[in-house]
Amino acid sequence: MILAIDTSLGTSAALVDAEGTVFGEAWSDDPLAHAEVIGRLLQEVLATGPAPTHVAAGMGPGPFTGLRIGITAARTFAQARALPLVPVASHDAMALERLAGAPGRATLAGSEAGEEASAPFAIVTDARRREFAFSVYDGLDADGLPRRIVGPVLAHRDEIDTRLLGLGALRVDATAVPAAALGLVAARAVAAARVIAAPEPLYLRAPDVTMPAAPKRVGT
């Protein structure tokens, strides 16, 4: 049983089993209210089924402030319950939704969950500041996991279509991360005994706020 949490775009949480049955899924589209809604969403989904055995954390790509809220929530829950934490690239969840009709909320523009996806294709998300983040996929591997061949990387809005054309990748814009699909990616990774993402967040860029430099020493 997987508790999946993602805050790379809006905020989403889900409780799913290894077969893809969704016991509960809740989300908020507000890109700035992660901290305000994450507790309520977790309460909602945890009340819908058995206790989780693993926690899946969406690792981005995403902005520094929002992304770390979901990752911290996932790490804290896993540590408090002594559960394994499964890092998952957030784009992988959206790719699985397209490739396999994964359970959960449909969030992809220009395609329908469950349709036969032409390979390769690029999951594209708004990175703000006139940039997009994208990852390119060319199908599912033997374990039923999305096969990512490029990314995630950033591209300027005026350059992304040219870059995707050069990669021969169909553009698929995504507006939210389906936590149920994120949980299924994690479940398949656990079943295959694979580590599919690094434990460090995939931040789009460094935070705007930095620690001030040490004050200069004044000679006497």
Helices and strands as residue ranges (DSSP letters): E 2-6, E 11-16, E 22-28, H 34-46, E 54-58, H 64-81, E 85-88, H 90-100, E 108-109, E 121-128, E 131-140, E 146-156, H 160-167, E 170-174, H 179-191
